[in-house]
Amino acid sequence: MPDEPPSSITPAHRGMGHLSNVVANTAAHPAAQIMSIVACMSWLIWGGSTTALASFASIGGLILTQMVLNQQRRRDIALHLKIDELILSKSGARNEVAGIEQKTLEEMERVRSGRDTV
């Protein structure tokens, strides 16, 4: 096997990324959302503290939001890579727009108007 550069992604990082994806996908399922409503209603019916429920819900919501944002970020990166590949493989396409998402808004506007290249 040829010499490969060392990966900056550790097994722990890869494992946590996988766990984040699994939790985000599970939490997005309608059954999980119904179960959370039932759990909250049960908590309140059986006399649980509303302060504790609000705390758990806030912390859980914050964690799930970060997991979903991470998942969306990965999908966005993959989509940009696919689009860049298509742009670069198509003859006649303006190759300067591949990777334009890394540029400033002003640079993007110049490319859009045709006044400048990236």
N, C-alpha and C positions, 0 to 999 in steps of 0.2 A: 504494500500500500504506500503511495507517495506521502511525503511529509505534508501533514495538514496543519494549518495554523491552530493554535490552541483556542478552544471555544471560550468565549466570555460567559456563556450560559452554563451555570453549574447544575448538577443533578437536582439540588434542592430548588433552584429557581425553576427548572423545567417541571418538577413535581408540583410546585405551588401554582404554576401557570395552568397545569392540567386540572388541578383541584378547583381553581377559580373558574375555569370553563365549565366543569361539571356542575358546580353549584349554581352558576349563572343560568345554565340551560335548564336545570331542575327547577329553579325558582321562577323561571318564565313560563313553566307549564301551568295551565289553568287549574289542575288539581292541587298544585302547591299553593296557589293563591286562595283557593276555596278553603284548604286546610288551615291557612294562616288566619282567615276570618273566623273560622270555627274555633280555633285555639284562643283567639282574643275574646270572643263572646263567652266561651267556657270559663276563661280566666275571670272575667267580670261577674258572671253568674255565680261562680263558686266563692266569690268574696275576695279575690286577689286585689292587691293594691294597684290603683290606677297609675300611681307614680312609677312603680316598678314596671308595669306594662308599657308605659310611655318610654321609659328608659330603654327597655329591651327593644322596642320597636324602632326607636331612634338609632340605636347602635346597629341593629340589624339592617336597617334601611341604608345607613351610611356604608356599611361593608358591602352590601349587595350592589349599591350604586357604583362603587369602585370596581367591582368585579365585572359589571356590565360594561362600564367605560373601557376597561382593559380589553374585553372581548371585541368591542366596536373598533378600538384602535388597531387591533390585530387584523380585523377584516378590512379596514381602510387601507392599511399598509399593503395587504395582499392585493386588493383591488388596484391600487396605484401601480404596483409592480406589473400586474397583468396588462393594464392600459399602456404603461410605458413600453412593454414588450411589443404590443400591437403597433404602437406608433413607430417604434424603431424598425419594425419589420416591413412596414408598408412603404413602398416607393412613392415618392411624391408628397408624403406627409412632412409636416414641419417638425423635424427632430428636436428643435429647440423647445418644444412644449413638453417633451418628456421630462419629468421631474420638476415641472414648473411650480408644484405645490411648495417647494422649498424657497421660492422667491418671495419678495415683498409684494404687497398689493399694487404698488406703483409699477413695479417691473411687469407684473401680470397684465396690468391695464395697457402698458406700452405694447406688449406682444399682441394683445387682443385687438388693439387699434391698428396694428401693422406698422407702427412707427419705429419699432426697435426689435431686435432679437434678444434672446436671453443671454 
